Amino acid sequence: MITVTTGQKEVVLNFFKDDISVVKKHFAAVAFDFTDDFEYAIFKEFLFAAAGMFKEIDMSIYNKSLASKFQTINFLDKHYTDFKHKSEYAQNVYERTFLTSQIDYSEKNRVCDGIKNEMQLLGNRESMLKAKLDKINATLQMKKSSLSKSKIEEYEEKIKPLRREHVDTVHLLGSLKDEMVEIQRELNLFEKEHKQSFIDFFVSTRDKIAHQYVLSLNYFGYIFNHNLFLKSEQSQLVQKFKREANIHGDLGICKYLEYYLKNVNPESLHDASRQKQLLQAKSYCKRQRERELLY
């Protein structure tokens, strides 16, 4: 029986160790009274485009504080992207990390591989012996009519060791095959026994971390968004740009969205995922306008 030497919790938490460290630090900083429904994933492209545009207009906007806020979301975004990529296939982690970390399982796998290699060598040996015996028997049959009984018996006596070796090789192959089948049965039982519970725990842990990544990005994305447009409004060069671009009202992500839609190539908006993103962005801006009318 194969025993578990490294628990699934230890394997999963170690696999996500860096991500847990990142979200623990940043999620702890998320204000619990943060109620804005700003979604970083929806506005990321627009936010980065606006940041790049304002930076070109007036580099002085990017003081130490704003640059630090940008670095935070950039840092979180990169780690979240890597996290999604590496955690996509739970079964791969189960096979490559959980199973290989089990001492008994790994040892039986090693033994099984050794048996396979030995069987391959014995199989080659058995084929060679059989071919040799077949050739000798064929030669004997051809000469049998011209040989005396004593010569035939002498001939057959000489090939007895070869036949015994062939029989022993076949028997050993059968014995090794039975041993390998039994080990593989144990390995398969162990794999099936722990697979689903590992994947369930992996997915549950992954989803919790992903949730904290998303909330952290939403919060810090909103903070950067707020400060970016606040600083931009204070810039004389940006005010000049607003007049030239015929932009009225205070700058904000929704105001930038209006500007973007007026100037973007319509053909770039035909993609279904792009249209969905724009619809979600417009819905957010509509809710923002409705809130402003209430206060």
Backbone torsions as a table, in degrees:
resi	resn	phi	psi	omega
1	MET	NA	134.9	-179.3
2	ILE	-90.7	129.1	-179.2
3	THR	-103.1	154.9	176.8
4	VAL	-82.7	121.7	178.9
5	THR	-105.0	-20.4	176.0
6	THR	-131.7	114.2	-175.0
7	GLY	-66.9	156.1	-178.6
8	GLN	-62.3	-36.1	179.6
9	LYS	-61.8	-44.5	179.4
10	GLU	-62.3	-42.7	-179.1
11	VAL	-65.1	-47.5	-176.8
12	VAL	-66.5	-46.3	-179.1
13	LEU	-65.9	-33.2	176.6
14	ASN	-70.9	-36.5	178.4
15	PHE	-63.2	-38.9	-178.4
16	PHE	-98.0	15.1	-173.0
17	LYS	-52.5	-49.9	-177.7
18	ASP	-65.4	-40.9	-179.8
19	ASP	-66.7	-40.0	177.7
20	ILE	-60.7	-40.8	179.3
21	SER	-63.5	-41.9	-179.1
22	VAL	-66.1	-50.8	-175.9
23	VAL	-71.3	-31.6	178.9
24	LYS	-60.5	-44.2	-179.4
25	LYS	-66.9	-46.9	-173.4
26	HIS	-83.2	-36.7	179.8
27	PHE	-66.0	-31.9	178.6
28	ALA	-64.2	-24.1	-178.7
29	ALA	-88.3	-8.0	179.8
30	VAL	-69.1	127.4	-179.6
31	ALA	-69.3	129.4	-177.6
32	PHE	-72.8	-15.6	176.6
33	ASP	-95.4	12.2	178.1
34	PHE	-74.7	110.5	-174.0
35	THR	-114.4	-5.0	-179.8
36	ASP	-64.4	139.5	-177.9
37	ASP	-93.9	27.1	175.1
38	PHE	-58.8	129.6	179.0
39	GLU	-116.1	114.7	-177.3
40	TYR	-57.1	-41.6	-176.5
41	ALA	-60.1	-33.0	-179.5
42	ILE	-76.1	-40.9	-172.3
43	PHE	-100.0	0.5	-176.2
44	LYS	-51.6	-52.8	-176.8
45	GLU	-61.1	-44.5	-178.9
46	PHE	-67.5	-38.7	-178.7
47	LEU	-65.5	-45.7	179.7
48	PHE	-67.2	-37.0	178.9
49	ALA	-66.3	-42.4	178.6
50	ALA	-64.7	-41.1	179.4
51	ALA	-61.8	-42.7	178.6
52	GLY	-65.5	-40.1	-179.5
53	MET	-65.0	-46.5	-179.2
54	PHE	-67.7	-31.6	178.6
55	LYS	-65.5	-38.6	177.9
56	GLU	-69.1	-35.2	-179.4
57	ILE	-72.3	-45.0	-177.1
58	ASP	-149.6	100.3	-177.5
59	MET	-62.1	-26.6	-175.7
60	SER	-67.7	-15.0	177.0
61	ILE	-57.6	-36.0	-175.4
62	TYR	-82.5	76.8	173.7
63	ASN	-78.7	-178.9	-176.2
64	LYS	-60.0	-40.0	-177.5
65	SER	-65.8	-46.7	-178.6
66	LEU	-68.2	-40.0	178.5
67	ALA	-61.5	-39.2	179.1
68	SER	-64.6	-39.6	179.3
69	LYS	-67.1	-37.0	177.4
70	PHE	-67.0	-42.1	179.1
71	GLN	-61.0	-34.5	179.9
72	THR	-64.3	-49.7	-179.0
73	ILE	-70.5	-32.4	177.4
74	ASN	-65.4	-41.5	178.1
75	PHE	-63.1	-48.8	179.9
76	LEU	-63.8	-41.5	-178.8
77	ASP	-61.8	-45.6	-179.6
78	LYS	-62.7	-46.3	-179.0
79	HIS	-66.0	-37.0	179.8
80	TYR	-67.7	-39.2	177.6
81	THR	-62.7	-46.2	177.8
82	ASP	-62.9	-40.0	180.0
83	PHE	-60.6	-47.6	-179.2
84	LYS	-61.4	-39.6	-178.8
85	HIS	-66.5	-47.6	-174.4
86	LYS	-76.6	-21.3	-176.1
87	SER	-102.1	11.9	-175.3
88	GLU	-68.9	-37.1	-174.7
89	TYR	-116.1	97.0	-177.6
90	ALA	-64.2	-35.1	-177.2
91	GLN	-64.5	-36.1	178.3
92	ASN	-62.3	-40.3	179.2
93	VAL	-67.1	-38.5	178.4
94	TYR	-60.7	-47.3	-175.1
95	GLU	-74.2	-42.3	-172.2
96	ARG	-88.3	-21.5	-176.2
97	THR	-115.9	-55.1	-177.3
98	PHE	-63.8	-53.5	-176.3
99	LEU	-63.1	-43.1	-177.2
100	THR	-72.2	-13.9	178.1
101	SER	-87.4	-5.1	179.4
102	GLN	-87.2	120.0	-174.4
103	ILE	-62.7	-50.7	-178.7
104	ASP	-62.3	-44.4	-179.2
105	TYR	-61.4	-45.9	-178.5
106	SER	-65.1	-38.8	179.3
107	GLU	-65.3	-43.2	179.1
108	LYS	-66.8	-34.8	175.6
109	ASN	-63.3	-41.2	179.7
110	ARG	-63.5	-43.3	178.3
111	VAL	-62.9	-42.9	-179.7
112	CYS	-62.0	-42.6	177.9
113	ASP	-64.0	-38.5	177.9
114	GLY	-63.0	-41.2	178.8
115	ILE	-64.9	-41.8	178.9
116	LYS	-59.4	-44.3	179.7
117	ASN	-64.2	-41.7	179.5
118	GLU	-65.1	-39.8	179.0
119	MET	-65.5	-35.1	178.5
120	GLN	-64.9	-43.3	178.7
121	LEU	-65.2	-44.1	179.1
122	LEU	-65.8	-35.9	178.3
123	GLY	-62.9	-41.6	177.4
124	ASN	-64.6	-41.4	179.4
125	ARG	-64.1	-42.2	179.9
126	GLU	-63.4	-40.7	179.4
127	SER	-63.9	-40.9	-179.9
128	MET	-65.9	-44.2	179.2
129	LEU	-64.0	-40.9	-179.5
130	LYS	-64.2	-43.6	179.4
131	ALA	-62.6	-38.9	-179.8
132	LYS	-66.2	-44.8	178.9
133	LEU	-64.0	-42.6	179.6
134	ASP	-60.3	-40.3	-179.2
135	LYS	-68.1	-43.1	179.7
136	ILE	-64.5	-44.2	179.9
137	ASN	-63.6	-39.4	179.0
138	ALA	-64.6	-41.4	178.6
139	THR	-64.4	-40.6	179.8
140	LEU	-63.8	-42.1	-179.9
141	GLN	-62.9	-36.8	-180.0
142	MET	-67.7	-37.2	-175.1
143	LYS	-95.2	-6.9	-170.8
144	LYS	-56.6	-39.3	-176.3
145	SER	-67.3	-22.7	-177.8
146	SER	-101.9	0.2	-178.8
147	LEU	-103.9	148.0	176.3
148	SER	-76.2	164.3	-179.1
149	LYS	-60.0	-40.6	-179.3
150	SER	-66.4	-36.5	178.7
151	LYS	-67.4	-39.4	179.5
152	ILE	-64.2	-44.0	179.2
153	GLU	-63.5	-38.5	178.7
154	GLU	-65.0	-40.6	-179.3
155	TYR	-64.2	-44.6	-178.8
156	GLU	-68.6	-32.4	178.5
157	GLU	-64.8	-36.5	-178.8
158	LYS	-68.5	-29.1	-177.7
159	ILE	-94.0	-0.3	178.4
160	LYS	-58.7	-43.2	178.5
161	PRO	-59.6	-35.4	179.1
162	LEU	-67.7	-40.0	178.9
163	ARG	-67.3	-41.5	178.7
164	ARG	-62.2	-41.9	179.3
165	GLU	-63.2	-39.3	179.1
166	HIS	-64.8	-44.8	179.5
167	VAL	-63.4	-43.2	179.2
168	ASP	-63.0	-38.8	179.4
169	THR	-65.1	-43.0	178.6
170	VAL	-63.0	-43.2	179.6
171	HIS	-64.3	-42.4	179.3
172	LEU	-64.5	-39.1	176.3
173	LEU	-60.4	-43.2	179.4
174	GLY	-64.1	-40.8	179.8
175	SER	-65.5	-43.5	179.1
176	LEU	-65.6	-37.2	178.8
177	LYS	-63.1	-43.3	178.7
178	ASP	-61.8	-41.3	179.6
179	GLU	-64.9	-42.1	-180.0
180	MET	-66.1	-41.6	178.9
181	VAL	-60.3	-40.9	179.9
182	GLU	-66.4	-42.8	178.8
183	ILE	-64.9	-43.5	179.1
184	GLN	-63.3	-34.9	177.0
185	ARG	-62.8	-44.1	178.0
186	GLU	-63.4	-43.2	179.9
187	LEU	-62.1	-45.2	-179.7
188	ASN	-64.3	-39.8	177.9
189	LEU	-62.3	-43.2	179.5
190	PHE	-64.0	-44.9	-179.7
191	GLU	-59.5	-45.9	-178.3
192	LYS	-70.1	-35.8	-176.2
193	GLU	-64.0	-36.4	-172.5
194	HIS	-106.7	-9.8	-172.6
195	LYS	-60.4	-54.4	-173.3
196	GLN	-66.4	-41.4	179.9
197	SER	-65.2	-36.3	177.7
198	PHE	-65.4	-47.8	-178.4
199	ILE	-62.7	-41.1	178.3
200	ASP	-59.9	-46.3	-179.9
201	PHE	-67.8	-39.6	178.5
202	PHE	-60.7	-49.3	-178.4
203	VAL	-63.7	-42.9	178.9
204	SER	-60.1	-45.8	179.0
205	THR	-65.6	-43.6	179.1
206	ARG	-59.5	-43.9	-177.9
207	ASP	-66.0	-36.7	177.9
208	LYS	-65.1	-43.7	179.5
209	ILE	-65.7	-43.2	179.7
210	ALA	-60.7	-41.4	178.8
211	HIS	-59.9	-42.9	179.9
212	GLN	-70.3	-35.0	174.4
213	TYR	-61.0	-48.0	-177.1
214	VAL	-62.5	-46.8	179.7
215	LEU	-63.9	-38.4	178.5
216	SER	-65.8	-43.3	178.5
217	LEU	-65.9	-39.1	177.3
218	ASN	-61.1	-45.5	-177.2
219	TYR	-68.0	-53.9	-177.8
220	PHE	-70.5	-28.9	174.0
221	GLY	-65.5	-41.4	178.6
222	TYR	-64.7	-42.0	179.5
223	ILE	-61.7	-45.5	178.4
224	PHE	-64.5	-43.5	178.8
225	ASN	-56.7	-49.0	-179.1
226	HIS	-60.7	-47.3	-176.6
227	ASN	-72.3	-33.7	179.0
228	LEU	-60.6	-50.4	-177.0
229	PHE	-74.6	-29.9	175.6
230	LEU	-63.5	-46.5	178.7
231	LYS	-66.8	-37.6	-178.9
232	SER	-64.7	-37.7	178.8
233	GLU	-62.3	-27.5	-177.5
234	GLN	-83.0	-7.9	-177.4
235	SER	-87.2	129.8	177.8
236	GLN	-66.4	-36.4	179.9
237	LEU	-67.6	-36.6	177.3
238	VAL	-70.2	-37.8	176.3
239	GLN	-61.5	-38.6	176.5
240	LYS	-63.8	-42.6	178.0
241	PHE	-61.8	-41.7	179.9
242	LYS	-59.9	-43.7	-179.8
243	ARG	-64.0	-44.0	-178.7
244	GLU	-67.6	-33.4	-179.5
245	ALA	-89.3	1.9	179.1
246	ASN	59.1	43.6	177.4
247	ILE	-98.3	121.5	-177.7
248	HIS	-109.3	145.5	179.3
249	GLY	91.8	172.5	-178.8
250	ASP	-69.7	145.0	177.7
251	LEU	-71.7	146.5	177.0
252	GLY	-170.8	174.0	-178.5
253	ILE	-62.3	-33.8	179.5
254	CYS	-73.1	-36.4	176.0
255	LYS	-66.3	-38.9	178.1
256	TYR	-66.1	-36.6	179.0
257	LEU	-61.0	-41.3	177.0
258	GLU	-60.6	-47.2	179.3
259	TYR	-60.3	-42.1	-178.4
260	TYR	-62.0	-47.3	-176.2
261	LEU	-67.2	-27.6	178.1
262	LYS	-73.4	-27.0	-172.5
263	ASN	-110.2	-9.0	-177.1
264	VAL	-78.3	151.4	175.1
265	ASN	-70.3	119.7	-177.0
266	PRO	-55.1	-30.3	-178.1
267	GLU	-64.3	-25.9	-179.0
268	SER	-76.2	-6.2	-176.9
269	LEU	-102.1	5.6	-175.3
270	HIS	-77.1	-22.8	-179.1
271	ASP	-62.3	137.1	-175.9
272	ALA	-61.8	-42.5	-179.6
273	SER	-67.4	-33.4	177.9
274	ARG	-67.4	-42.2	179.1
275	GLN	-64.7	-39.6	178.6
276	LYS	-62.9	-42.9	179.3
277	GLN	-61.0	-44.3	-179.8
278	LEU	-66.1	-38.9	177.9
279	LEU	-62.5	-41.4	178.7
280	GLN	-66.2	-39.5	178.8
281	ALA	-65.8	-43.1	179.0
282	LYS	-64.1	-38.9	178.5
283	SER	-61.7	-42.1	177.8
284	TYR	-61.0	-46.5	-178.2
285	CYS	-65.6	-34.9	176.6
286	LYS	-63.8	-43.5	178.6
287	ARG	-63.8	-37.1	179.1
288	GLN	-63.7	-42.6	178.8
289	ARG	-64.4	-39.9	179.6
290	GLU	-65.1	-37.2	177.3
291	ARG	-65.2	-43.2	-178.9
292	GLU	-61.4	-33.1	179.7
293	LEU	-71.5	-23.0	179.4
294	LEU	-78.0	-22.5	-175.1
295	TYR	-114.1	NA	NA
